[in-house]
Amino acid sequence: MRKSASAVWALFWLLLAAALPLGAQQDGIAFFESQVRPVLESNCLVCHNDKLRSSGLSVLSREALLQGGNRGPAVVPGNSSASVLVKAVEYDGDLKMPPTGQLPAESITILTKWVEQGAPWGEAEVTQAGESAGPRHWSFRPIQRPDPPRVGRPEWVRTPIDSFILARLEKEGLAPSAEAGRATLIRRLSLDLLGLTPSPAEVAEFVADTRPDAYERLVDRLLASPHYGERWGRHWLDIARYADSNGYNIDGPREIWKYRDWVIDALNRDLPFNEFTIEQLAGDLLPNPTKEQIVATGFHRNTLLNLEGGIDFEQYRVEAVVDRVSTTGAAFLGLTLGCARCHDHKFDPISQREFYQFYAFFNNIDELSGEFEDREGRARAYEPILEFGTPDEFAQREITRRQIALLEKELEEYEKSLLARLTDWTNSLTTEQRGKLKPEALVVLENPPAEFNVFQTDALKGAFAAADLGYKQRVDGIRALRGASPDIVTTMVMRELPKPRQAYIHLNGDFLRKGIDVNPETLAVLPPLPKAEGAYPTRLDLARWLVSADSPLTPRVTVNRVWQRYFGRGIVATEEDFGTQGSPPSHPELLDWLASEFMARGWSLKELHRLIVTSATYRQSSVQRDELTKADPGNRLLGRQNRLRLEAEVVRDAALVASGLLTPKVGGPSVFPPQPEGAGRVTQIDRKWTADTDEDRYRRGMYTHFWRSSPHPGLMVFDAPDSTTACTRRNRSNTPLQALTLLNDEAYSEFAQGLGRRVLREVQGDEAARVRYAFQVCVAREPKPQEQKKLEEFLARQLDDFQTYPGAAKEIVSGPVPEGVTTPELAAWSAVSRVLLNLDEFITRE
C-alpha cells in the first residue's frame, strides 16, 4: 500500500532521530518543552485543537502538525521555508497567523529554529485547550516516591536527603564538604530555627557535649522553643502580605495582629500544614468553627483596602479578589495565576476563563458589613471583624452607646436652635471676632445673608457652633463618653455572603466589561475538584482540594520553600513559578521524595525541619572550595552550605540578643521602636511615630508596626518586603546604607551601649577577656589572634580619647552607667560594640 507523503516524512525523521546521539535528542526535546510548547499553547491552540480544527489543523501533537490541514502539512521537519506554519507566522503570503497580530520576532525565531532542528517533540501532546488532557509539564504530574539512590560513600549519609545530594555530586566527580564546626552549627541552627543567636554559655555547653545524639537533642530543644513560631511565622507573614495598615494613599490603620498571633501559635503547636491551609482559606466555613479558626481567615484579609472619598468601591473590591486569587496561586500552587486575568496565560495551561472560575471562589466574601464612628466622631466603613471583649466590656459598651445616642439626639435639636440665631450672630460680629473665623467663613460673610446658599449656611453654622459654649459642651460630653467606652480588641476575618455573587469573565481584565458567567472551578490541568452533585463549590472545597492526597503542586511548593530558607535557593530556584517558564528542579527525585515524605508524616512542618537540619547536607561547612567553585559556581549541587545575610528583622533581633535588651515576650499588638525623625512625612498623611519607652521598645523586629506607605526604614534598608503583594523570596542586597544604619541609627546605638554594659557587667578581669567575651556574644566563636589584637588596640585608643575628652563621652552615653564603671569606659566599650555589631560575620548566617 502506498504511504502518504506525511507518513513518509514522519518515518524518515523518526529513523533520523533514532540515529542521533542521546544528548542531541534530549537537547532538542528540552528546547521544545521550554521554548516551543509555550508559543503553540499560547497562540495557536485556541483555534487549532482536536475539537476545533480551524482550517482542518490541530497543533496538539507532532503527528497532527505533520498531517496538517486544508493546506497540507503544517510542518516539514528540517525545512522551515516549506513549512506552512513558519510562512503563516512570518506573514509570508495570504495566510497570516495569528490573525490578531504578528507574533514577536523572538517567537517566530523559536518556531523556525525548531522546524530546522527536525521538529523534535516531547513525550506528551500539547495540553488540550479548555479541558484536561492530563499532566504534561513535570510539576503537573502526580508525585512519585522514588527510592534513595545508592552512593559510593554511604557512611556520609545521615538521612535519605543525603543520598540524593551525594549521588548527584558523585556523578559530577565532586565530593561534599566537611561538617561545619560545632560553634558554627549551633549558631546556624539557632538563627534558622529561632531567628536568635545563642549565648556563649549555650555554645560552650553544646561544644562540650560528647553524647552521640547531642546535635539531635539541640534540634529538638530549638523546635520546642516558642520563638520557633516567631521565626517561621515571619516567613509565612511575607506570603500573607501582613501589615498594620490598609495601603493606598490614606493608608489608614487596621487591627489584625491577632492573625499574626494565630500563625505563631499554629506553627508552635505544629498544626499540620493541610489544616493550616484549610483554616486560613476557609476556617469560617468549617462545621462549628472555633474562634481561632475564624481568626485564621485573616490570611485573605491582609489585602489592601481603599476607603478614600469618591472611589468606586466595586473597583477596589475586585482588586482585592484578584489579589486573593494571585496570592493563593503563589502561596500554594507556585503558579502565576494573575497572568491570566486579562487573557489566557501566555505560557502555562491556564485560560482566562479558568482564572475567573478560580476568582468565583473568593467573590462571595462580605467586604463591608457596616459603619462605625472613630474616636473623633468620623464615620468609617469596616469589614467583618471578630471581637475579643469580656461580657462586662460588651455590657459597658452597650450602655455607653445608648447614652451617646441620647446626647446626639439632643445635639441635633440644639443645632436647629443655632440655625434660628445664625443671622443675629452674624450681624453682631465685631471686627476682632471676624478675624478669628476660618477663611471659608470669612468668604461667606462678604455676601448678604439673604443670598447664602446651603453650603455657605453650613460653613457659617460650623463657625457659630464652634464659638457657642452650649454646643461645645454637648460635643466634649459625646467625646468623653466615646473615650470612656471599652477599647475592645478586634481582628479582621472573612465571612461568606448569604447569597453568592454571580462571577463573570472580565473582558481584557476590565470589571465593567462583562463576559460570560462562570461558577467556581479549579484548573483543568490538575486533578478535578471533588464536589457533590448539584452543590455550589465553596472556599472550603477549594482549600481541601489544594491539600488533597493527589495534589501535585502544594506539597512540592511547600517543601521547596522550606528548603529555600535553609539553603538560600530552592530545589526549584523559581519558587514562585512552577510553570513552564520556571526553572526545572536541580534534584527532581529529591523534590518528589520530600513532598511524599512530608505528606506521609502527616504534613508536619516540624518533622520536615528536623529531617532537613539533621542531614549531612545541611551540616556542611560553607567555606568555598576551588574545585567546587569551578565545577558548580552557583552551588546548585550543594557540595557545601551557603552563607546567607540575615533578614531585616533578624538583624535587629541578633543585635537585641547581643545587647541583652531583648524583650522575649511572644505575641501581642505591634510596637513602635525608635525610627529616624520625619520618616513618616513621605506620605499623603504625616504618620506621627512616638517611640515606645517601656519593654515594647525592645521587642523582636516582626512586631514592629508596619505602615505600608511608610514602613520602618530599619526594615526596608535590609530588604523587608512592602507587604502589598505576596513575597515568596526576599532580595538580599548589599548597600552602604546598611552599614550606616548599623553604625548610626538610634536603635543600634542603644544596642551597642547595651552590649558594652553587658560586657562590663558580666566579665570581671582584664580587657582581653572582655574582648574575647564580646566577640563570642556576637559571632559565637573565639577571635583569632589578629582580630583580638586589633580590637584591643581600638579599645585602648577609644578609652584614651574619651578620658582626654570626657565631654565627648557624655554625648555618646545615654542612660545609666554601671556601678564601678566610668563614663569614658562605657563610651569606649560602646564604640567597640558598634564595630562588632557592624561585622559582616555578625549579620551573616554561615
DAHU-V805832 format. One record per helix or strand. SS is the DSSP state (helix for helix, strand for strand). FROM is the first residue (numbers start at 1). TO is the last residue. If there is no record, write none. Layout:
SS&FROM&TO  SS&FROM&TO
This chain:
helix&5&19  helix&22&43  strand&48&48  strand&53&53  helix&54&56  helix&62&67  strand&69&69  strand&72&72  helix&80&82  helix&84&89  helix&105&116  helix&138&140  helix&154&156  helix&160&171  strand&179&179  helix&182&193  helix&200&208  helix&214&223  helix&226&239  strand&245&245  strand&253&253  helix&257&268  helix&273&285  helix&291&301  helix&313&333  helix&337&340  helix&352&362  strand&365&365  strand&370&373  strand&379&382  strand&385&387  helix&391&420  helix&422&428  helix&431&435  helix&439&444  helix&449&451  helix&454&467  helix&469&484  strand&490&492  strand&496&496  strand&503&506  helix&507&509  strand&514&518  helix&539&546  helix&554&567  helix&588&600  helix&605&613  strand&620&620  helix&626&631  strand&644&645  helix&648&659  strand&671&671  helix&679&682  helix&695&698  helix&701&703  strand&704&704  helix&713&716  helix&736&744  helix&746&762  helix&767&779  helix&785&804  helix&806&812  helix&823&837  strand&844&845
